[in-house]
Amino acid sequence: MKTMAVSFATDMTTANEDLAGPGIGTYEEVERALPTGYDSILDRRETQRALYLAKGYIEQNLCRELNLMMVQVPLIVDADSGINDMLDRDGSRTPVQFHISNDYGKHPIDAQVVQAATKWKRFALKEFAMRPGEGICTDMRAVRKDYFLDHDHSAYVDQWDWERAIVAGDRNLDYLTDTVSRIWKVLRGAERRVQEEYPKLKGVYPSMPDTIEFMHAEDILEMYPSLPRKQRETAVLQSHPAVFIIGIGWVLKNGHPHEMRAADYDDWVTETRSSDGRPMHGLNGDILVWNPVTKRRHELSSMGVRVDAASLRKQLELSGQLDLLKYDYHSGILNGTLPLSVGGGIGQSRTLMLLLKKAHLGEVSVSVWPKVLKDMCARKNIRVLE
């Protein structure tokens, strides 16, 4: 296994273009991506009312569809707890950290702002005594300081971070795809609801499709073998405007994973079978849609069946991170004191941007943006909140 881990890491360094994060790396590219002749359908006051209408609908119906309850979620965690989400395997996205001197330095704490609540949620399932089939949903806020700030990436992150307890027999693709379909039903319902309240949102741009399609990352690679990952996704979304891409993290036939995934939350190593019987890997994936306003790929959610003891150990071995087993979270999975689960995060601002037909995240959430981007938006009649 040590040899495999070294090979895995070496492959990763040769695929920077394929594994790159947001897909836009310069403001010249952002300017080309932002639409011209844009005019927001809803004004600022209508936007605020509409986004809270959609937010309430999604929270209520997500809880109903997945049998979840809304709970409080941390904004900051102890840096030594190992509970923060590192988002990937290469250590490139580090959390904001600060020192709390506390009691004149006698009982200090080094704290971190959460990047996501992925690991915390499995502890919360245990804390709230969730039985299989029950779960939690959070109105999560986070800071991801290492993003390139463009039209749909912000340092300020808001998500419906949810988690549901399961049994071993639920760790399969049928359970995963059923869960995704239930989430899609809620998102599509939210679009209908805001269009009922604001009819002018309907007809200017295409609505979301009624159903979402499922494709494995390996199949998409076979369809577009010469394209980098982001371009493969873009190509697929041209003809399939809502897709759940399965199996993100496992090395594909081209020697690289579709995208990097952290080794200690989603299960990307478990072997599965395609509908026609071919061997595949991974019980996780992303919900991607075509955004008709920006005319670009648009990621709404990353989710999956979470690691069990066997898949956690294998993924840590593959990524050379067995040292993480010292943390309570990891040992809790190995010894079975933390429940098996499925979970994910649904981007709130990303979803609201799509539902309300906006060109920029800053139209539905308040964050910090560089002057170059604010000036660019002003020239294109995109009014970001400050």
C-alpha positions in Angstrom: 0.0 0.0 0.0 2.9 2.4 0.6 4.0 2.0 -3.0 0.4 2.7 -4.2 0.3 5.9 -2.1 3.5 7.2 -3.7 2.3 6.4 -7.2 -1.0 8.1 -6.4 0.7 11.3 -5.2 3.0 11.3 -8.3 0.0 11.1 -10.6 -1.7 14.0 -8.9 1.2 16.4 -9.6 1.0 15.8 -13.3 -2.7 16.7 -13.6 -2.9 20.3 -12.5 -5.1 21.4 -15.3 -7.5 18.5 -14.9 -7.7 18.9 -11.1 -7.7 22.7 -10.9 -10.3 24.2 -8.6 -12.7 26.9 -9.8 -11.8 26.7 -13.4 -11.3 30.5 -13.8 -7.9 31.8 -12.8 -7.6 35.4 -14.1 -9.9 38.4 -14.1 -9.6 38.6 -17.9 -11.3 35.2 -18.0 -13.9 36.4 -15.5 -14.7 39.4 -17.7 -15.3 37.1 -20.6 -17.5 34.8 -18.5 -19.7 37.5 -17.1 -22.8 38.1 -19.3 -23.1 41.3 -21.4 -26.4 43.1 -21.7 -27.4 41.8 -18.3 -30.4 43.2 -16.4 -31.5 41.6 -13.2 -35.1 40.4 -13.3 -35.7 41.1 -9.7 -34.7 44.4 -8.0 -32.7 44.3 -4.7 -35.7 44.3 -2.4 -37.6 41.7 -4.4 -34.4 39.6 -4.4 -34.2 39.6 -0.6 -37.8 38.6 -0.3 -37.5 35.9 -3.0 -34.3 34.4 -1.5 -35.9 34.0 1.9 -39.0 32.5 0.4 -36.7 29.9 -1.5 -34.5 29.4 1.6 -37.5 28.6 3.8 -39.0 26.3 1.2 -35.8 24.3 0.8 -35.1 23.9 4.5 -38.7 22.8 5.2 -38.9 20.4 2.3 -35.3 19.0 2.6 -36.1 18.1 6.2 -39.4 16.5 5.1 -37.9 14.5 2.2 -34.8 13.2 4.1 -36.3 13.1 7.6 -34.0 15.7 9.0 -34.2 18.3 11.8 -32.6 21.7 11.8 -29.8 22.0 14.3 -27.2 24.6 15.3 -23.8 24.3 13.7 -20.3 25.7 14.8 -18.7 28.6 13.1 -15.4 28.0 14.9 -13.7 24.8 16.2 -10.7 23.9 18.2 -7.7 23.7 15.9 -6.4 20.6 17.8 -9.6 18.6 17.4 -9.1 17.6 13.8 -12.8 18.3 13.2 -12.3 21.0 10.5 -12.9 20.0 6.9 -9.7 20.3 4.8 -11.7 20.0 1.6 -9.1 18.1 -0.4 -6.0 15.9 -0.1 -3.1 18.2 -1.1 -3.3 20.7 1.8 -3.8 23.7 -0.5 -6.9 25.0 1.3 -6.1 25.9 4.8 -8.6 27.3 7.4 -8.4 30.7 9.0 -6.9 30.2 12.4 -6.6 32.6 15.4 -5.5 32.5 19.0 -7.8 33.1 21.9 -5.6 34.1 24.9 -8.5 33.5 27.4 -8.1 34.1 31.1 -4.9 36.1 30.7 -3.3 33.3 28.8 -3.8 30.7 31.4 -6.3 28.6 29.4 -5.8 29.6 25.7 -7.4 28.1 22.7 -6.2 28.0 19.1 -9.4 28.2 17.0 -10.2 27.7 13.4 -13.1 29.0 11.3 -14.8 26.0 9.7 -14.4 25.4 6.0 -17.3 22.9 6.1 -19.1 20.9 8.8 -18.6 17.5 7.3 -16.8 15.8 10.1 -18.7 17.7 12.9 -22.0 16.3 11.5 -21.2 12.7 12.2 -20.5 13.6 15.9 -23.8 15.6 15.8 -25.7 12.5 14.6 -24.5 10.7 17.7 -25.1 13.7 20.0 -28.7 14.0 18.9 -29.2 10.2 19.0 -30.3 10.0 15.4 -31.5 6.5 14.4 -31.0 5.1 10.9 -33.2 7.1 8.5 -33.0 10.2 10.7 -30.7 13.1 10.3 -29.8 16.8 10.7 -29.7 19.9 8.5 -27.7 23.0 9.3 -27.7 26.6 8.1 -23.9 26.5 7.9 -21.6 29.5 7.4 -17.9 29.1 6.6 -14.8 30.9 5.3 -12.6 29.5 2.5 -9.8 32.0 2.1 -8.0 30.2 -0.7 -10.6 30.5 -3.4 -10.1 32.6 -6.4 -12.9 35.1 -6.2 -15.0 35.2 -9.3 -18.7 35.1 -10.2 -19.6 31.9 -8.3 -16.7 31.5 -5.8 -16.6 33.6 -2.6 -14.5 33.5 0.5 -17.8 33.5 2.4 -19.6 30.2 2.1 -23.2 29.4 3.1 -24.5 25.8 2.8 -27.3 23.6 3.8 -25.0 21.0 5.4 -27.0 17.9 6.1 -26.2 14.4 7.4 -28.4 11.3 7.7 -27.7 8.1 9.7 -27.8 4.9 7.7 -27.2 1.1 8.1 -24.6 -0.9 6.3 -27.2 -2.1 3.7 -27.7 1.5 2.6 -24.1 1.8 1.4 -24.9 1.4 -2.3 -25.6 3.3 -5.5 -29.4 2.8 -5.4 -29.6 4.5 -2.0 -27.3 7.3 -3.2 -29.2 8.0 -6.4 -32.6 7.9 -4.5 -31.2 10.5 -2.1 -30.0 12.7 -4.9 -33.4 12.5 -6.6 -35.1 13.6 -3.4 -32.8 16.6 -3.1 -33.4 17.5 -6.8 -37.2 17.3 -6.2 -36.8 19.9 -3.4 -34.7 22.2 -5.5 -37.0 22.0 -8.5 -40.0 22.6 -6.2 -38.3 25.7 -4.8 -37.9 27.1 -8.3 -41.6 26.6 -9.0 -42.5 28.3 -5.7 -40.5 31.5 -6.4 -41.8 31.6 -9.9 -45.4 31.4 -8.5 -44.6 34.4 -6.3 -42.6 36.2 -9.0 -44.0 35.2 -12.4 -41.5 37.4 -14.3 -38.8 34.9 -13.4 -40.4 32.4 -15.7 -39.8 32.3 -19.4 -36.8 34.6 -19.7 -34.4 31.6 -19.1 -35.1 27.9 -19.2 -36.3 26.4 -16.0 -34.5 23.5 -14.2 -35.4 20.1 -15.7 -37.9 17.9 -13.8 -35.4 15.1 -13.3 -31.6 14.8 -12.8 -29.4 12.4 -14.8 -26.8 10.2 -13.3 -23.4 9.6 -15.0 -20.2 8.1 -13.7 -17.0 10.1 -14.0 -15.5 7.2 -15.9 -18.3 7.4 -18.5 -17.8 11.1 -19.0 -14.1 10.5 -19.5 -14.8 8.0 -22.2 -17.2 10.5 -23.9 -14.6 13.3 -23.9 -11.1 11.6 -23.4 -9.2 14.6 -24.8 -10.8 17.3 -22.6 -9.8 18.4 -19.1 -12.3 17.8 -16.3 -14.0 21.2 -16.3 -14.4 21.1 -20.0 -15.8 17.5 -19.9 -18.4 18.7 -17.4 -19.2 21.7 -19.6 -19.6 19.5 -22.6 -21.9 17.1 -20.8 -24.1 19.9 -19.5 -24.7 21.2 -23.0 -27.0 18.3 -23.7 -27.8 17.2 -20.1 -28.5 20.4 -18.1 -28.7 18.6 -14.7 -26.3 15.8 -13.9 -25.1 14.0 -10.8 -21.5 12.8 -11.5 -20.7 9.7 -9.5 -17.3 8.5 -8.4 -15.2 11.6 -7.7 -11.8 10.8 -6.1 -10.9 7.4 -7.5 -8.2 7.3 -10.2 -9.8 6.9 -13.6 -8.5 5.2 -16.7 -6.5 8.2 -17.6 -4.5 7.8 -14.4 -6.1 10.8 -12.6 -9.2 11.2 -10.4 -12.0 13.3 -11.9 -11.3 15.7 -9.0 -9.5 15.5 -5.7 -11.5 14.6 -2.7 -10.5 14.5 1.0 -9.8 11.0 2.2 -11.8 11.0 5.4 -15.4 11.9 4.5 -16.9 10.7 1.2 -16.4 7.1 0.1 -14.7 7.1 -3.3 -13.0 3.7 -3.2 -15.8 1.2 -2.7 -16.3 -0.9 -5.8 -19.7 -0.6 -7.6 -21.1 -1.8 -10.9 -22.5 0.3 -13.7 -26.0 -0.5 -15.1 -24.4 -2.7 -17.7 -22.2 -4.5 -15.3 -18.9 -2.8 -15.6 -16.7 -2.3 -12.5 -16.7 1.2 -11.1 -15.7 2.9 -7.9 -17.2 5.5 -5.5 -20.4 6.2 -3.6 -20.2 10.0 -3.9 -20.6 12.7 -6.4 -21.6 16.3 -7.4 -24.8 17.9 -8.6 -24.0 20.1 -11.6 -26.3 22.1 -13.7 -26.1 24.4 -16.7 -26.6 28.0 -15.7 -28.5 29.7 -18.5 -27.6 33.2 -17.3 -23.8 32.8 -17.1 -23.8 30.0 -19.8 -21.4 28.0 -17.6 -21.3 24.8 -15.5 -22.7 25.5 -12.1 -22.1 23.2 -9.1 -24.8 23.0 -6.5 -23.8 20.2 -4.2 -21.1 17.8 -3.2 -22.3 14.7 -1.3 -22.0 11.0 -0.8 -22.2 8.0 1.4 -19.5 8.6 4.0 -16.6 6.4 4.7 -16.9 3.3 6.9 -14.0 1.7 8.7 -12.7 -0.2 5.7 -13.0 2.6 3.2 -11.5 5.2 5.6 -8.4 3.1 6.2 -8.0 2.4 2.5 -8.4 6.0 1.5 -6.0 7.2 4.1 -3.4 4.6 2.9 -3.8 5.7 -0.7 -3.3 9.4 0.2 -0.5 8.8 2.7 -2.5 10.2 5.6 -2.7 7.4 8.1 -1.4 9.8 10.7 -5.0 11.3 10.9 -6.1 8.2 12.7 -4.9 9.9 15.9 -8.0 12.1 15.9 -11.3 11.2 17.7 -13.3 11.5 14.4 -11.2 8.9 12.6 -10.9 6.5 15.5 -14.6 6.8 16.1 -15.3 5.5 12.5 -12.8 2.7 13.0 -14.2 1.5 16.3 -17.9 2.1 15.3 -18.8 4.7 17.9 -19.7 7.1 15.1 -22.7 6.2 13.0 -22.6 5.3 9.3 -24.1 8.1 7.3 -24.8 9.8 4.0 -24.5 13.6 3.7 -23.4 16.6 1.8 -23.5 20.3 1.4 -25.9 22.3 -0.9 -24.5 25.7 -1.7 -27.1 28.3 -0.6 -25.9 31.3 -2.6 -25.2 29.1 -5.6 -28.7 27.7 -5.5 -30.3 31.1 -5.0 -28.2 32.5 -7.8 -29.6 29.8 -10.1 -33.3 30.1 -8.9 -33.4 33.9 -9.1 -31.6 34.0 -12.4 -28.6 36.0 -11.2 -25.2 36.5 -12.8 -23.1 36.8 -9.7 -23.1 35.4 -6.1 -22.7 38.9 -4.8 -26.3 39.6 -5.9 -27.7 37.2 -3.3 -25.0 37.2 -0.5 -22.7 39.8 1.1 -19.0 39.2 1.0 -15.7 40.9 0.1 -14.7 41.3 -3.5 -11.6 42.9 -5.0 -12.0 46.3 -6.6 -11.2 44.9 -10.1 -14.2 42.5 -9.8 -16.6 45.1 -8.4 -15.6 47.6 -11.2 -16.1 44.8 -13.8 -19.5 44.0 -12.4 -20.5 47.7 -12.4 -19.6 48.0 -16.1 -21.8 44.9 -16.9 -24.8 46.2 -14.8 -24.3 43.6 -12.1 -24.9 45.1 -8.7 -23.2 43.2 -5.9 -24.2 43.7 -2.3 -21.8 45.3 0.1 
